[in-house]
Amino acid sequence: MDIVFADIFPESRIQYPVIFARLIGAIMLGGIIGFEREAQNHAAGLRTHILVSLAAALFGIISIESVHMPGFANDEQVRIDPLRVIEAVTAGVAFLAAGMIVFSRGRVKGLTTGAGMWLSGAIGLAMGFGYWPVAFFATAAAVSVLFALGKMEQRLERDSGKQPPPEDDADS
């Protein structure tokens, strides 16, 4: 039974409470961006942004841990590069985000939501790698951009007499 417990809770470079805190942080920060998108009634909202951020954080943590795994750490033939994880997460989230972008009636829709998903992935990676201040600042900046500039765009559209398209603005 000890072997099973050792396999369930292997030695970790990062302490498990820290891992769980990073994952919870990714959930919270991705959720903040997702909440704003949800409040604006966009398809990729709270759950999507949380899952993107959580997955990215998990990939970051796994990449750190894999560098120190007993089977990989001292083997000359195995080269683990955490930067490849960043590239893979970036490409995967970009693929998801691209699916949110549509061209309809001569207008691009979903671009801001796609960018928010991509940013949620980056925030998740920052959390996974333990860069809490960077993740918090990026989240605050994202919410500021989405909320404040969104309000400013609405005001400019109202002042210019243009009506925003139903349920979505031109670059969201």
C-alpha positions in Angstrom: 0.0 0.0 0.0 2.9 2.4 0.6 3.9 2.0 -3.0 0.4 3.1 -4.1 0.5 6.2 -1.8 4.0 7.0 -3.0 2.7 6.9 -6.6 -0.3 9.0 -5.7 1.8 11.6 -3.9 5.2 11.5 -5.5 8.0 13.7 -4.3 7.5 17.1 -5.7 9.9 20.0 -6.3 7.1 22.4 -5.6 5.3 21.7 -2.3 1.7 20.4 -2.8 0.1 23.3 -0.9 1.9 25.7 -3.2 0.8 23.8 -6.3 -2.8 23.9 -5.1 -2.6 27.6 -4.3 -1.2 28.3 -7.8 -4.1 26.3 -9.4 -6.7 28.1 -7.2 -5.0 31.4 -8.2 -5.3 30.5 -11.9 -9.0 29.6 -11.4 -9.7 33.0 -9.7 -7.7 35.1 -12.1 -9.1 33.4 -15.2 -12.5 33.7 -13.6 -12.2 37.4 -13.3 -11.6 37.9 -17.0 -14.3 35.3 -17.8 -16.8 37.1 -15.6 -16.3 40.3 -17.6 -16.9 38.4 -20.8 -19.9 36.6 -19.3 -21.3 39.9 -18.2 -21.0 41.2 -21.8 -22.9 38.0 -22.9 -20.1 36.5 -25.0 -19.9 32.8 -25.8 -16.5 32.3 -24.2 -17.2 33.4 -20.6 -16.6 32.4 -17.1 -16.1 28.6 -17.5 -14.1 28.8 -20.7 -11.6 31.4 -19.3 -11.3 29.5 -16.0 -10.5 26.2 -17.8 -8.0 27.9 -20.1 -6.2 29.5 -17.2 -6.3 26.3 -15.1 -5.0 24.2 -17.9 -2.2 26.6 -18.6 -1.2 26.7 -15.0 -1.2 22.9 -14.8 1.0 22.6 -17.9 3.4 25.1 -16.3 3.5 23.1 -13.0 4.0 19.8 -14.9 6.8 21.2 -16.9 8.6 22.4 -13.8 8.1 19.0 -12.1 9.1 17.0 -15.2 12.5 18.6 -15.3 13.1 17.1 -11.9 11.5 13.7 -12.3 13.8 10.8 -11.4 13.6 9.2 -14.8 14.3 12.4 -16.7 16.6 14.5 -14.6 19.9 12.7 -15.0 19.3 11.1 -18.4 21.6 12.6 -21.1 19.2 11.5 -23.9 16.1 13.2 -22.4 15.9 16.9 -22.9 13.0 18.7 -21.2 12.6 22.3 -22.2 9.9 24.2 -20.2 9.8 26.8 -23.0 8.3 24.2 -25.3 5.4 24.0 -22.8 4.9 27.8 -23.2 4.9 27.4 -27.0 2.4 24.5 -26.8 0.0 26.3 -24.5 0.3 29.4 -26.7 -0.5 27.5 -29.8 -3.3 25.5 -28.2 -5.1 28.5 -26.7 -4.6 30.4 -30.0 -6.4 27.6 -31.8 -9.3 27.9 -29.3 -9.3 31.7 -29.5 -9.3 31.6 -33.3 -12.5 29.5 -33.1 -14.2 32.4 -31.4 -13.5 34.9 -34.2 -16.1 35.1 -36.9 -16.6 37.4 -39.9 -20.2 38.2 -40.3 -22.0 41.0 -42.2 -18.7 42.7 -43.0 -17.7 42.8 -39.3 -15.2 40.9 -37.2 -16.7 39.5 -34.0 -15.1 37.6 -31.1 -11.7 39.1 -31.5 -11.6 40.6 -28.0 -13.0 37.4 -26.4 -10.3 35.4 -28.3 -7.6 37.7 -27.1 -9.0 37.3 -23.5 -8.8 33.6 -23.8 -5.2 33.9 -25.0 -4.4 36.2 -22.1 -6.1 33.8 -19.7 -3.7 31.1 -20.9 -0.7 33.4 -20.3 -2.0 34.3 -16.8 -2.4 30.6 -16.1 1.2 30.0 -17.2 2.4 32.8 -15.0 0.6 31.2 -12.0 1.9 27.8 -12.9 5.4 29.0 -12.9 4.9 30.9 -9.7 4.9 34.5 -10.9 2.0 35.6 -8.8 2.6 39.4 -9.1 2.8 39.2 -12.9 -0.4 37.2 -13.0 -2.2 39.6 -10.7 -1.0 42.7 -12.6 -1.9 41.1 -16.0 -5.4 40.3 -14.7 -5.9 43.9 -13.3 -4.7 45.3 -16.6 -7.0 43.0 -18.6 -10.0 44.0 -16.5 -9.1 47.6 -16.9 -8.8 47.3 -20.6 -12.0 45.3 -21.0 -14.1 47.4 -18.7 -12.8 50.9 -19.0 -12.1 50.9 -22.7 -15.3 49.1 -23.3 -17.2 51.9 -21.6 -15.2 54.5 -23.6 -16.0 52.7 -26.9 -19.7 52.6 -26.0 -19.6 56.3 -25.2 -17.8 57.1 -28.5 -20.3 55.0 -30.5 -23.2 56.7 -28.8 -21.7 60.2 -29.4 -21.0 59.4 -33.0 -24.5 58.1 -33.6 -23.4 54.6 -34.5 -25.3 51.8 -32.9 -23.3 48.8 -31.8 -24.2 45.5 -33.4 -26.7 43.4 -31.4 -25.1 41.3 -28.6 -21.6 42.0 -29.6 -19.4 45.0 -30.5 -17.2 45.2 -33.5 -14.0 43.8 -31.9 -15.4 41.7 -29.1 
